Amino acid sequence: MAFTAKIHGKDTSREIIAVCDSEILGKTLVDKEREIEFTVSKDFYGSENFEWDEIANSISNGRNVNLVGNEIVDLAIKNGLVDSKSVIEIEGVKHAQIYSM
């Protein structure tokens, strides 16, 4: 499984690591009940593809991580990086955020 990732503000206190399942890049997810419209944009999630073992360390050490996609979120849960109770779903696609203080 390939993932698309981008690091914003690298090596700063405002660093954000954004990772998505590659196959949902460019897709817009809508939840009318919660009034959520979420676009998995190339501007935010980037265009570089990675395998889990290439980005796992960045995710586990990231201060602010944004994950979208069933595969990436499931791997983060399996590896103890995300609590499954903190995951939301938009159109059946999982989304999680990790914040370190």
For each residue, the residues with C-beta under 8 A, 3 or more apart:
1: 21 22 51 52 71
2: 22 49 50 51
3: 19 20 21 22 49 50 51 52 55 69 71 72
4: 19 20 21 22 25 42 45 46 47 48 49 50
5: 17 18 19 20 45 46 48 50 55 58
6: 17 18 44 45 46 47 48
7: 10 15 16 17 18 58
8: 14 15 16 17 18 44
9: 12 14 15 16
10: 7 15
11: 15
12: 9 15
13: 63
14: 8 9 64
15: 7 8 9 10 11 12 62 63 64
16: 7 8 9 62 64 65 66
17: 5 6 7 8 58 59 62 64 65 66
18: 5 6 7 8 44 45 46 65 66
19: 3 4 5 45 50 55 59 65 66 67 68 69 72
20: 3 4 5 24 25 40 45 67 68 69 72
21: 1 3 4 24 25 68 69 70 71 72
22: 1 2 3 4 25 49
23: 69
24: 20 21 27 29 40 68 69 93
25: 4 20 21 22 40 42 45 47
26: 39 40 41 42
27: 24 39 40
28: 37 38 39 40
29: 24 36 37 38 39 40 90 91 93
30: 36 37 38 90 91
31: 34 35 36 37 90 91
32: 35
33:
34: 31
35: 31 32
36: 29 30 31 90
37: 28 29 30 31
38: 28 29 30 68 90 95
39: 26 27 28 29
40: 20 24 25 26 27 28 29 44 45 68 69
41: 26 44 45
42: 4 25 26 45 46 47
43:
44: 6 8 18 40 41 66
45: 4 5 6 18 19 20 25 40 41 42 68
46: 4 5 6 18 42
47: 4 6 25 42
48: 4 5 6
49: 2 3 4 22
50: 2 3 4 5 19 54 55
51: 1 2 3 54 55
52: 1 3 55 56 75
53: 56
54: 50 51
55: 3 5 19 50 51 52 58 59
56: 52 53 59 60 75 79
57: 60 61
58: 5 7 17 55 61 62
59: 17 19 55 56 62 65 67 76 81 98
60: 56 57 79 81
61: 57 58
62: 15 16 17 58 59 65 98 100
63: 13 15 99 100
64: 14 15 16 17 97 98 99 100
65: 16 17 18 19 59 62 81 97 98
66: 16 17 18 19 44 97
67: 19 20 59 72 73 76 82 94 95 96 97 98
68: 19 20 21 24 38 40 45 72 73 93 94 95 96
69: 3 19 20 21 23 24 40 72 73 93 94
70: 21 73 74 92 93 94
71: 1 3 21 74 75
72: 3 19 20 21 67 68 69 75 76
73: 67 68 69 70 76 77 82 87 94 95 96
74: 70 71 77 78 94
75: 52 56 71 72 78 79
76: 59 67 72 73 79 81 82 96 98
77: 73 74 80 81 82 83 84 87 96
78: 74 75
79: 56 60 75 76
80: 77
81: 59 60 65 76 77 98
82: 67 73 76 77 86 87 96 98
83: 77 86 87
84: 77 87
85:
86: 82 83 96 97
87: 73 77 82 83 84 94 95 96
88: 94 95 96
89: 92 93 94 95
90: 29 30 31 36 38 93 95
91: 29 30 31
92: 70 89
93: 24 29 68 69 70 89 90
94: 67 68 69 70 73 74 87 88 89
95: 38 67 68 73 87 88 89 90
96: 67 68 73 76 77 82 86 87 88
97: 64 65 66 67 86
98: 59 62 64 65 67 76 81 82
99: 63 64
100: 62 63 64
101:
